[in-house]
């Protein structure tokens, strides 16, 4: 099972939290990404089998005798507190560190000003690029250039790191402060994903149950979804099911202006929200408020869905975690992120036709970003008040996280639980329902679900 960009992992966005919660996805075997994307499929993969054996708990050449707590200020995290679970065990065994996540999505935006005013935002910070630049100016971010030069895995992305830092305002000396989130080693024009990031995904059995009609436009999609809901108004346990189950806690994130669930669906019509403007297919920009553009179109679409009773009434108040639980419980009939299917699809459900499958809508032409070669917009940094001992431990951890072993844990999970490796080196998915069924983690990896 691949741990991909559910909310992202190190050198992605939400950091190691995803290693606890995110699940599965696909990527090309020869593509190295400092974090992946979140969707679930089953596959075998050609790659070296060496990461499957757990190495020594710590590097014998390093002194990790003292347990350190690392505060991570993460703008994208939806969990706050000490990290637990199997990935925390991986990190503790290797670096003797414990990770304390500070999440403004949980604590509230005021925590940024509160912590910044003390001069200590965090030992590690993950910020939107504009906020990161402001923090550099304010002296909250450490110069990591000399230390980074001794990080061979991160230095594989030196070009991308240099581009980010040379672009920081007033950084004429080219000092290295940050590491871009979600870099890849492909190229700026490569497209390595095997599915579109956002498109209509319907429960195939229910779509067929209502006759699998051709869908011409968004109104036709609502007609189909309404028919599906009438055909099966509850899940197998008798809980109410709806085509749409939304969540407001992503609103304003990723540099987006507007409602996140609306913003992401604008790509169905070849457009992309960039801050307060919309990038159109011809390369021009138009305001988000343009009523002839996609933001208004999708806003109307969701409003019409609400008017027809197709939206989960909890959508205005529930958070992402609550929405995820409903996806896994079969209470949602439309998904649109490629990685969302990881909360439902399994090989058995693909075989029996109950999985979520892309369903064409005739008037749609999709926008897709190329690989995030230079990063996705968020930035990693180290706090300026970090002492030398903690600084070196953080660098060791970050460099390992960009290593083949670190990436294997991020994208593939636990050997012999999430995947097995054959004699030929091929990775084969195991327990593809682990997230949905909350399968117990093997005791040697910390146990629990």
N, C-alpha and C positions, 0 to 999 in steps of 0.2 A: 504494500500500500504506500502511496507516495504522499508525503506531507508537503503540500504545495501552498500557493498564496492565499490561503483562506483569509487570513488577515495578515499573513506573511510571517517570515521568520528572519533570522539574522541576515543582514544585508538585504533584507526585504523591508518589512514594515512593522509587524507586530512582534517581531523578535521571537524568542524561544517559546512564547506562549503557544504558538501554533503547533509546536512539537507536542504539546499536550492535547490540543483540541482539533487541529486541522487534519484532513484526511484525504489522501490519494489524489492521483492525477497522472497525466502522461507528459513525457518530454522526450526529445530525441536523445538517443544514447550518447551521441557525440556532442551534445550541447551541454555546456557547464553553465549553471545559473547560480548565483550566490543565494538564491531562494527560488522556489517554484510557485506554482499557481494552484488553486485548490479545486480539484474535481476528482471524481473517482472512476477509474476504469480498471479493467483487468488486463494484464499484459505480461509477456516475458520480455526481458531486456538483456541484450548482450553488453556485459561490462565485467570488469575484473571482480573476482569474488573476494578479494582480500579484506574489505571492510567488515565482513560478517563475523570474524572472530574478534571478540572484545579484547583490545590491547591492555597493556598494563594500566592500572588505575591512574597513575600520574607519570609524567616524564621524569625519569630518574636523574636527568641532568639539571632539573629545576628544583628549587626549594619551595614546596607548597605545604610546609608543615602547619602553618597558621591558617585556620579557616577564616576567610574574608567574606563579608557581606557586601555585595555590589548593588547599589541603588541604580535602577534603570528608569529614567524618565522617558516614557514611550507615548507619543501623541496618538498612536493608533491602537494601543492596547485596550481591550474591553474587560480586563481582569486586573485587580489591584491586590497587592500583598505578596507574601513569600511564595515563590514558585514551588510547586510540588509535582509529584508524578515521575514517570520513568525518565523524562529528559533531564529533570533536575538531578536524578541519580547519575546519569551520564556525565553531567557537568561537574558534579561534586566529586565523583571518582577520579576525574582527570585533572581537575584544577583546584579542588578543595575550596570552591566558592559557592555561596548561596545567593540567589538572585531575588532582590526585592523590587517588584514592579510598581512604579508610580504611574497611574493612568488618569489623565485629565478627563477622559470619557466617563470615568467612575467618580473621581473626586471633584470634578467641576473645573471649569477653565481658570478659576481664580487661583488654583494651586500653582499655575505658571508664574504669576506675579509674586505670589508669596515666596516661592522658592528662589526665584531670580533675585528678589530683593536681598536675600541673604548671601548672594554670590555663589550659591551651590544649587544648581538645577538638578544635578544628578551625577553619579560617577560615569555612567554611560547615558547619552541622550539620543533620542530619535525624534527628529523634528521635521516639519515642513521646511522646504528650502528657504523661504523668506524669513521665517522665524530663526532658522539656523544662522543666516547671515546677520541678523540683528544680535543674536547671542555672541557671535564672534566679535562684533563691534563693542559689545558691552563687557568683554573680557571673561565670559562664562565658559569659553571653549579652549581647550589645551592645544598647543602646537604639537602634532603627533608625527611630524616629518621624520625626525631622526629614528624614532622607535619603529615606524612603519617600514623603514628601509630594511629592517631585520625580520620582516614578516614575509616569507617567501610565497605563501599562498595568496595573500592580499596583493603582493607586488605583481601577481599575474594580471591584475586589473589596474596597473599603474597609469595607463593612458586615460582611463575613465576617471580615476581619482584626480589626476592632474587637471583635467578639463573642468571638473567641478570647482576645485580650489582656485584656479586661475580666474574663474568667473565670479568669485566672491567680490563684492564691492570693496574698493580701496585696498585690495590685497595685491598690490603691484609687485611685491616681493615673491609672490607665489608660495606663501607659507601653506603647509598642509594642515588643515583643521578637520576636514570631514571625509567620510567615505560614503559614496552614493549608495542608496538602497537599491537592491534588486538589479545589480549589474549582470550582464551576460558576457560570455567570451565569443559570441558569434560575430555580428557586425551591426552597424547602425541601421542597415536596410534589410536585415534578415527577418523572416517570420517563421518561427519554429513551432508554434502551437498547431495542434492537429484539429482543433475545433475553434469556432468563433467564440470570443469571450462572452458575448451576450447575444442571445437569440431566444425565441419562444421554445420552451421545452415542455411538452405535455405528457401526462401519464398515457402511455400508448394503448393500454387496455380500455381505458375510459373513452379515449378518442375514437377507437374502433366501435365501442359500444353505442356511441351516438351516430354512427354511420361514416366516420372519417371523412367529413365533407371538405371540399376545397375551401380554403380560407383566403378571401380576396384582400381584406384589409383589417384594421383594428376592430371595427364594428363586427365583422364576421368572426374574429377571434373571441370577442365577448359572447357572441351567440353560442359558439361551441362550448366555451367555458360554463355558460349558464346551463346548457344541456347536460354537461358532465356532472355539474353539481346536483341537478335534479335527479339524474340517474343514480348517483351515490352521494347523498347528503352527509354521510358520516364515514368514518374510517371503520376498520374491522372491529374496533373496540366500542363502537357506538359514539365516539366523540365527533363533534361537528367538524366538517371539512369545508374549506373554501378555496376557490381558485387562487385568491391573493391573501397572503399573510405578510404584512409589511412591518417595518421597524424604523423608528425615528432616530435612533442613537448614532447613525452614521451621517446624519445631515450636517453639511458644512465641512466634512472631512475631505482629505485628499485634495485640498485646495479648491473644492467645489463650492459654487454659490448656488444654493437651492436645495431641494429635497433629493436626497441621495437616490431613493428608489425611482425618482423621475429622471434624474441626470443620467443614470446608467442606461436607461432604455432609449435615450435619444440616439444611441448608436444604431438602433434598428433602422434608422432612416439616413444613414450615412453621415451623421453629424456628431460632433464631439464638443462637450462643454469644456472650455478653457477659462477658468475663473468666472468672470461676469459676461463672457462672450461665447458664441457658438462658432466653431470651425465648420464651415460648409464644404461639401464635396469639391467645389471649384477652387478651394484654397482661400476664399474670402471669409471675413468674420461678420457676424451680425449679433446684436445684443440678445441676451437671454430673454428679454421681454418682447422680442419680435413675435407677434402672434401668427406669423406665417411659417415660423421655424419649429423645430422638433420639440423644444421644451414645452411650449404651449400645447402642442399636439399630444404629447404623452401625459401632460397634466389633465387634459380633457379626457383622455383614455381612462386614467385611473379614477377620475371623478365619475365618469359614466359607469365604471365597474362598481363603485360605491353606491351609486343611485340604484343599481340593479341588484343590490344585496350580495355582491360577489366578493366583498372584502371582509376579512376577519375583523369583527368589531374590536378586537384587542389591538389592532394595528397602530392606533395612535399612542398607545402607552407601553406596549411590550418592548423589550429590548431584543437585541440580536440573538441572545441565548435562548429566549423563549420561542422566537420564530424558528430557530434551528430544531428545537425539540419537536415542534409541530411538523416540520419537514420529515424528520425521522419517523414520526408516528403515522405518516400517511394522511395528514390533515391539510395538505396543500396540493393543488392540482396544476399549478403553473410555476415553473421555475424559469429563470432567465440567465443566471450566471453559469458558465460552463462547469465550474467547480461545485455548484450547488447539488448536482446529482450525487455527489459523494455522501449526502445524507440519506440517500434512498437506494440508488442503483446497486445491485449486486449481480453476480453471474447468474444466480438462480432467477432473479427478477428479469434480467435481460432474456433469459431462456423462456420464461413463461409469459412474457409480454407485458408485465406490470411495471416496467422501468420507464423513466422519463427519457423521451427521445425528441430531438429537434423536429419541429413541425413547421413547414414553410408557410409564410404569409406572403401572398403574391406581390404586394406593392412594396415590400421591404428590400432595401439594399444596405448591407451592413458595413459599418465602420470598424476597422481593426487596426490597432497599433502594431508597429513592428516590434521586434525584441527591444527590451529596455537596456540596450547596450551601455548607455551612459547613466543608467539609473532611472528610477521611476518618479523622482521628485522629492522624496524624503531623504534625509541625511543622518548618518551616524556620526557621533562625536564623543569625545571624552571630556569630562568636566575639568575646568582649570584648577580646581582645588584638590584634585586627586594626588595623593603622595606617590613617591617613587615605587614603593613596593606594590601598592595596589595598581598603579599604572602598568607595570610590567605584567602583572597577572591578567589584566584586562586585555593587553595586546596579545598575550599568548592565547587567551580564550578566543578573541576575534579571529586571529589567524587560523586557529584550528577549525573554527566554524566555517571558514572558507576553504578548508582542506577537503580532499576526497572523502575521508571518513566523516567529517562534519556534514558535508553535503548529503552523504548517504543516509545519515540519521535524519536530516531535515526532510528529504524527499521520499525516503523509503521506509523509515521507521525502524522497528526492532527486528533483527534477523531471527528467523525461525518462528516468528509470530506474525509479522506483517508480510514477510517474503521468505522464500528459500532460494538457495543458490545451487544449481546443478553442477555436475562435474565439468560441464562445458562452460561454466561461468555465467549461464543465463539466470536472470532473476525471475522468479515466478511468484505472483501475488498469492497471499494466503489470508484467510479470515477477512474477506472484503466487507463483511458486515460488522467489523469490530466496533466502529463508531456508533452505528445504529443500535447494536445489541449491548453496548457497554461491556464488552467481553473483559474478563479479568486479565490483567497484565501478568506475565510470568513473574514468580516471586524473585527470581534473580535480577529482574529489572524494576523491582520496587513494589510489585503487586498492585492491588486496587484496580479500578476500572479505567 
